Amino acid sequence: MAQPSARRIALAALRRWREEKRFADSIISEFLAKAELTYSDRAFALELFYGVLRNLTLLDFWIGCLRSSRIEADLRDVLRLGLYQLFFLDTAQHAAVYETVELASKRQRAVINAMLRAAVRQREELLNRADARPLSVRTSHPQWIVARWQQHFGAKNAEELCRWNNLPPPIYGRINRLKINREEFLQLYPTPRPVARNSDFVEFDVLPANALNQGHCYIQDPSTVIACQLLDPQPAEKILDACAAPGGKTGYIAQLMKNIGTIVACDRDGERLPILKDNMTRLGVGIVQSLRHDWTRGRIPIPKEIASVAPFDRILVDAPCSNTGVMRRRIDVRWRLRPGDLTRMPDEQFAITRSAISLLKPGGVLVYSTCSLETEENEQLVARVLDQFPEMRLTDQEFCLPFRDHFDGAFAARLINPA
């Protein structure tokens, strides 16, 4: 049986994403794992799949300009792929049209051929019509999210944020100083570019398989370590990482502790714990005890593995959140979120934080963090914690805003439990 092309894999993944409402990353990963593609074809399949998801609203606007009558879902998926190639990629026009038509069933081919050829002829008109549409259409973001950001950040910053989300994300790696120092790393791997604002990080053009396998680096955005730096863990301390998997922050905390002390790393998703354990092994971290625990279920007794170590010197609550600060990496988040999520999620975040505070020793530090840009999950959540626990004291609060700092969005607040 012939291997499917990059275009056919992208189309099949788009249809499965639409039908099953699963995470985009897991869907395309499954398809690519089964296909024997060259590196360039694999990259092309990813570009098509994620590119269409980033630009759904705009692509559908153009489809509506080209045909006013109803278009069935399968036909729309093919048209989205074709228009993405014509308007966003350097694919030759005749190749984009021909290869896209070949993806369709025989009864669809005439319609697709006619619409894509019309798009080629009307290119400038379609681009101009798109430029006249609201920001939510031009950048393919839900209107309710755009309206929030315009209110909170201003029109200019909201537009920059939407455009940021539609850019391919760079690959950043944190140098794992438990195994290698910065100078040795740059000698051994000369192609990465140092990140000027954080000496622990480098930027790669391609995923560094050898460096990852050796545990010499860990792929994560520089914004992720803000919470760890506010936590300021010290060697020989007892640390609770309440929502730890897959372990990027856990590994950095261990590095800051010089691999001396105890880290209890929890996650409510048992399937993610083996990933955390594998990451800690590869990074050479030897001070982590990992276990499954759901902090939102307050009536469940604290596991003995946690209770036997408590009280903790420092606690990190890197809470599950809306992920609006990392939409550039989590491509389909914008289509999954609903306004009600920003009411539901803060209740879960508060439940986790409230449970964790009970395990903090007098004089201890708790850092609450998210990769959200939303005030309900950040400042308002911290205010709610302080209202519930008036003895706690807020000593620092930091934001990373993509349109200002040019890294992923992040928030962290440092709270102290007075002695």
VMD Tcl script that draws the C-alpha trace (Angstrom):
set ca {
  {0.00 0.00 0.00}
  {1.34 3.43 -0.95}
  {2.27 5.76 1.87}
  {-0.10 8.74 2.29}
  {1.30 12.12 1.28}
  {1.87 15.01 3.69}
  {-1.27 16.67 2.32}
  {-3.40 13.57 2.88}
  {-2.11 13.21 6.43}
  {-2.89 16.86 7.15}
  {-6.38 16.46 5.71}
  {-7.09 13.28 7.68}
  {-5.84 14.95 10.88}
  {-8.03 18.02 10.29}
  {-11.10 15.81 9.83}
  {-10.38 13.80 12.95}
  {-9.80 16.99 14.97}
  {-13.14 18.35 13.78}
  {-15.03 15.14 14.47}
  {-13.49 13.97 17.73}
  {-12.65 17.27 19.47}
  {-9.37 15.85 20.74}
  {-6.20 17.86 21.25}
  {-4.58 18.76 17.95}
  {-1.10 17.75 19.09}
  {-2.12 14.21 19.95}
  {-4.02 13.75 16.68}
  {-1.24 14.83 14.33}
  {1.33 12.91 16.40}
  {-0.66 9.71 15.93}
  {-0.81 10.14 12.17}
  {2.87 10.98 11.84}
  {3.89 8.04 14.02}
  {2.23 5.66 11.56}
  {3.57 7.32 8.40}
  {6.99 6.84 6.86}
  {7.64 10.43 5.78}
  {10.87 12.20 5.04}
  {11.84 15.01 7.39}
  {10.69 17.64 4.86}
  {7.34 15.91 4.25}
  {6.78 15.56 7.98}
  {7.46 19.26 8.43}
  {5.09 20.06 5.54}
  {2.28 17.99 7.10}
  {2.71 19.85 10.40}
  {2.79 23.20 8.61}
  {-0.45 22.44 6.77}
  {-2.28 21.06 9.80}
  {-1.29 23.75 12.27}
  {-1.44 26.51 9.66}
  {-5.06 25.74 8.85}
  {-5.99 25.60 12.55}
  {-4.30 28.96 13.17}
  {-6.23 30.58 10.33}
  {-9.63 28.86 10.40}
  {-11.79 31.97 10.55}
  {-9.92 33.79 7.80}
  {-9.89 30.74 5.52}
  {-13.62 30.27 6.05}
  {-14.18 33.97 5.31}
  {-12.49 33.51 1.94}
  {-14.49 30.35 1.27}
  {-17.64 32.39 1.92}
  {-16.45 35.04 -0.53}
  {-15.95 32.40 -3.21}
  {-19.21 30.50 -2.70}
  {-22.32 31.74 -0.90}
  {-24.17 28.40 -0.81}
  {-23.70 25.83 1.96}
  {-20.51 23.77 1.83}
  {-20.34 20.34 3.47}
  {-17.69 19.83 6.14}
  {-15.43 17.43 4.21}
  {-15.33 19.76 1.21}
  {-14.56 22.72 3.46}
  {-11.54 20.92 4.94}
  {-10.07 20.39 1.47}
  {-10.69 24.02 0.53}
  {-9.03 25.22 3.72}
  {-5.90 23.26 2.82}
  {-5.86 24.62 -0.70}
  {-6.40 28.25 0.31}
  {-3.76 28.00 3.02}
  {-1.21 26.92 0.41}
  {-2.26 29.67 -1.99}
  {-2.28 32.53 0.51}
  {0.26 31.60 3.18}
  {2.89 29.34 1.60}
  {5.30 29.62 -1.29}
  {3.68 26.65 -3.02}
  {3.42 27.21 -6.76}
  {-0.18 28.08 -7.63}
  {-0.64 25.32 -10.19}
  {0.79 22.73 -7.76}
  {-1.39 23.94 -4.88}
  {-4.51 23.71 -7.04}
  {-3.69 20.38 -8.67}
  {-2.56 18.60 -5.49}
  {-5.54 19.87 -3.51}
  {-8.00 18.76 -6.19}
  {-6.38 15.30 -6.06}
  {-7.26 15.05 -2.35}
  {-10.98 15.29 -3.01}
  {-13.54 12.71 -4.03}
  {-14.42 12.69 -7.72}
  {-17.74 14.43 -7.18}
  {-16.02 17.29 -5.32}
  {-13.15 17.90 -7.71}
  {-14.88 20.21 -10.17}
  {-16.11 22.50 -7.40}
  {-12.73 22.62 -5.67}
  {-10.89 23.24 -8.93}
  {-13.23 26.10 -9.85}
  {-13.06 27.74 -6.41}
  {-9.29 27.55 -6.09}
  {-8.77 28.92 -9.60}
  {-11.16 31.75 -8.74}
  {-9.11 32.40 -5.61}
  {-5.97 32.70 -7.73}
  {-7.67 35.22 -10.06}
  {-9.20 37.21 -7.19}
  {-6.19 37.07 -4.88}
  {-5.73 40.83 -4.40}
  {-9.44 41.41 -3.96}
  {-9.70 38.64 -1.35}
  {-6.70 39.98 0.56}
  {-8.16 43.49 0.56}
  {-11.55 42.23 1.72}
  {-9.85 40.37 4.57}
  {-7.92 43.49 5.62}
  {-11.24 45.28 6.06}
  {-12.60 42.66 8.45}
  {-12.43 42.84 12.27}
  {-9.33 41.62 14.11}
  {-11.06 38.38 15.10}
  {-11.44 37.47 11.40}
  {-8.08 38.77 10.20}
  {-6.20 36.81 12.87}
  {-8.68 33.94 13.40}
  {-9.39 34.35 17.11}
  {-12.81 34.03 18.78}
  {-14.39 37.46 19.10}
  {-15.00 37.10 22.84}
  {-11.27 36.51 23.46}
  {-10.28 39.45 21.24}
  {-12.74 41.71 23.09}
  {-11.25 40.69 26.45}
  {-7.72 41.42 25.34}
  {-8.70 44.75 23.80}
  {-10.27 45.73 27.12}
  {-7.38 44.51 29.28}
  {-4.35 45.34 27.12}
  {-5.58 47.98 24.66}
  {-6.29 47.66 20.94}
  {-2.66 47.80 19.78}
  {-1.39 45.18 22.25}
  {-4.37 42.92 21.55}
  {-3.57 43.00 17.84}
  {0.11 42.26 18.49}
  {-0.89 39.36 20.74}
  {-3.18 37.86 18.09}
  {-0.47 38.13 15.45}
  {2.08 36.63 17.88}
  {-0.18 33.62 18.38}
  {-0.16 32.96 14.64}
  {3.63 32.80 14.33}
  {5.48 29.46 14.40}
  {6.95 29.11 17.91}
  {10.73 29.01 18.30}
  {12.40 26.03 19.94}
  {14.01 27.01 23.24}
  {16.10 24.70 25.37}
  {17.15 25.08 28.98}
  {20.71 23.94 29.56}
  {20.65 21.32 32.29}
  {23.50 22.40 34.57}
  {23.18 19.23 36.61}
  {24.91 17.46 33.73}
  {26.78 20.10 31.76}
  {27.81 23.72 32.18}
  {26.96 26.44 29.68}
  {30.43 26.68 28.13}
  {30.67 22.91 27.61}
  {27.18 22.85 26.12}
  {27.95 25.58 23.58}
  {31.17 23.82 22.61}
  {29.48 20.45 22.21}
  {26.46 21.92 20.39}
  {27.74 24.95 18.46}
  {24.62 25.64 16.37}
  {22.16 26.82 19.08}
  {21.96 30.56 19.70}
  {22.30 31.79 23.31}
  {19.29 33.69 24.65}
  {20.57 37.09 25.72}
  {18.15 37.63 28.61}
  {18.63 34.23 30.26}
  {21.99 32.46 30.25}
  {20.34 29.10 31.02}
  {18.61 29.08 27.62}
  {19.46 28.61 23.96}
  {17.37 28.69 20.78}
  {17.44 25.85 18.23}
  {16.48 25.73 14.58}
  {15.62 22.04 14.79}
  {14.80 19.77 17.70}
  {18.15 18.73 19.28}
  {17.63 14.98 19.57}
  {21.12 14.15 20.83}
  {21.18 16.93 23.44}
  {17.76 15.83 24.68}
  {18.69 12.15 24.84}
  {21.84 12.97 26.81}
  {19.83 15.06 29.27}
  {21.95 18.10 28.41}
  {18.89 20.27 27.85}
  {15.14 20.35 28.28}
  {12.76 21.97 25.79}
  {10.83 24.79 27.47}
  {10.17 28.49 27.03}
  {12.22 30.95 29.12}
  {9.00 32.32 30.65}
  {8.43 28.99 32.43}
  {11.26 29.55 34.91}
  {9.88 32.82 36.32}
  {7.85 30.87 38.87}
  {10.87 28.79 39.90}
  {13.02 31.87 40.36}
  {10.36 33.46 42.58}
  {10.19 30.21 44.54}
  {13.98 30.47 45.06}
  {14.48 26.89 46.33}
  {17.64 26.17 48.31}
  {19.72 23.00 48.71}
  {18.52 20.60 51.44}
  {15.01 22.08 51.55}
  {11.72 20.22 51.21}
  {9.73 21.35 48.17}
  {6.23 20.45 46.99}
  {5.56 20.77 43.27}
  {1.80 20.36 43.38}
  {1.03 20.13 39.64}
  {4.32 18.91 38.27}
  {3.98 16.84 35.07}
  {5.67 16.74 32.63}
  {8.42 18.10 34.89}
  {10.03 21.12 33.24}
  {9.76 23.27 36.34}
  {10.52 20.29 38.60}
  {13.82 19.74 36.81}
  {14.77 23.41 37.09}
  {13.91 23.46 40.80}
  {16.22 20.47 41.29}
  {18.96 22.33 39.44}
  {18.53 25.39 41.67}
  {18.76 23.04 44.69}
  {21.95 21.48 43.27}
  {20.15 18.12 43.44}
  {20.24 18.20 47.25}
  {17.06 17.95 49.32}
  {13.57 16.59 48.59}
  {11.01 17.43 45.93}
  {7.58 15.82 46.11}
  {6.10 16.12 42.62}
  {2.37 15.46 42.18}
  {-0.05 15.40 39.29}
  {-3.67 14.37 39.04}
  {-3.16 12.72 35.65}
  {-1.61 9.34 36.31}
  {-0.71 8.88 32.64}
  {1.62 11.89 32.79}
  {3.64 10.66 35.77}
  {5.74 8.17 33.75}
  {6.69 11.07 31.46}
  {7.80 13.09 34.49}
  {9.82 10.15 35.84}
  {11.50 9.61 32.48}
  {12.36 13.29 32.25}
  {13.88 13.33 35.74}
  {15.96 10.24 34.97}
  {17.26 11.71 31.74}
  {18.09 15.04 33.43}
  {19.95 13.28 36.24}
  {17.56 14.50 38.94}
  {17.73 12.23 41.97}
  {15.70 14.06 44.63}
  {12.15 13.74 43.25}
  {9.40 11.57 44.71}
  {6.46 11.49 42.28}
  {2.88 10.44 42.93}
  {-0.66 10.91 41.71}
  {-2.89 13.24 43.70}
  {-5.89 15.42 42.86}
  {-5.81 18.52 45.07}
  {-9.32 19.59 44.05}
  {-10.84 16.62 45.90}
  {-10.40 18.07 49.36}
  {-12.10 15.23 51.26}
  {-9.49 12.72 50.14}
  {-6.80 12.32 52.82}
  {-3.34 13.62 51.98}
  {-1.24 10.62 50.82}
  {1.32 9.41 53.34}
  {4.10 10.14 50.82}
  {3.19 13.83 51.13}
  {2.22 13.89 54.80}
  {5.48 12.24 55.87}
  {7.52 15.04 54.27}
  {5.27 17.98 55.23}
  {5.43 20.75 56.25}
  {7.27 22.06 53.21}
  {9.74 24.90 53.05}
  {8.40 25.97 49.67}
  {5.45 25.01 47.49}
  {4.89 25.60 43.78}
  {1.31 25.57 42.53}
  {1.67 25.72 38.75}
  {-2.05 25.48 38.26}
  {-3.94 24.00 35.31}
  {-5.28 27.00 33.40}
  {-6.79 28.33 30.18}
  {-3.34 28.41 28.47}
  {-4.09 31.76 26.81}
  {-0.43 32.74 27.25}
  {0.75 29.81 25.13}
  {-1.71 29.83 22.23}
  {1.20 30.03 19.82}
  {2.28 26.55 20.97}
  {-1.13 25.03 21.77}
  {-2.68 25.82 18.45}
  {-6.27 24.73 19.05}
  {-6.69 26.26 22.53}
  {-8.46 29.26 21.02}
  {-11.15 26.99 19.54}
  {-11.57 24.90 22.69}
  {-12.02 27.67 25.25}
  {-15.45 28.95 26.25}
  {-16.26 32.03 28.37}
  {-17.54 29.76 31.14}
  {-14.08 28.21 31.49}
  {-12.88 31.44 33.09}
  {-15.43 30.91 35.84}
  {-14.84 27.18 36.29}
  {-11.04 27.13 36.20}
  {-10.43 29.70 38.97}
  {-12.53 27.56 41.32}
  {-10.25 24.58 40.61}
  {-7.14 26.75 40.93}
  {-8.33 28.07 44.27}
  {-9.11 24.56 45.54}
  {-5.60 23.39 44.65}
  {-3.95 26.41 46.26}
  {-6.07 26.16 49.41}
  {-5.12 22.49 49.85}
  {-1.43 23.21 49.30}
  {-1.28 26.08 51.79}
  {-2.17 23.72 54.61}
  {1.17 21.94 54.00}
  {3.35 25.07 54.12}
  {5.51 25.55 57.18}
  {5.56 28.86 59.09}
  {7.91 31.19 57.27}
  {7.53 29.13 54.09}
  {7.03 30.38 50.55}
  {4.23 29.47 48.15}
  {4.38 30.48 44.49}
  {1.18 30.38 42.47}
  {1.69 30.42 38.69}
  {-0.14 29.95 35.40}
  {0.51 30.31 31.68}
  {-2.68 32.37 31.44}
  {-3.12 36.04 30.53}
  {-6.52 36.28 32.21}
  {-7.00 38.29 35.37}
  {-9.57 35.81 36.78}
  {-6.86 33.14 36.89}
  {-4.10 35.47 38.06}
  {-4.53 38.67 40.09}
  {-8.12 37.94 41.09}
  {-7.20 34.41 42.16}
  {-4.35 35.71 44.31}
  {-6.69 38.29 45.87}
  {-9.14 35.49 46.66}
  {-6.40 33.47 48.36}
  {-5.32 36.45 50.44}
  {-8.93 37.08 51.46}
  {-9.32 33.45 52.56}
  {-5.89 33.36 54.24}
  {-5.31 36.87 55.62}
  {-2.14 35.75 57.39}
  {-0.46 35.12 54.02}
  {1.55 38.01 52.57}
  {2.06 38.80 48.89}
  {5.70 39.82 48.34}
  {6.11 39.72 44.57}
  {4.08 39.31 41.39}
  {5.48 38.95 37.86}
  {4.02 38.79 34.38}
  {5.50 37.77 31.07}
  {3.46 39.30 28.25}
  {4.21 38.10 24.71}
  {3.64 41.50 23.08}
  {6.04 43.11 25.57}
  {8.57 40.43 26.54}
  {8.59 38.30 23.36}
  {8.30 35.01 25.24}
  {5.26 32.91 26.11}
  {2.74 34.43 28.50}
  {3.15 33.60 32.18}
  {2.12 34.82 35.63}
  {3.61 34.10 39.05}
  {2.88 35.40 42.55}
  {5.05 34.83 45.63}
  {3.22 34.42 48.97}
  {4.82 34.03 52.39}
  {3.32 32.29 55.40}
  {4.57 34.40 58.35}
  {6.43 32.52 61.07}
}
mol new
graphics top color blue
foreach p $ca { graphics top sphere $p radius 0.5 }
foreach p [lrange $ca 0 end-1] q [lrange $ca 1 end] { graphics top cylinder $p $q radius 0.2 }
display resetview
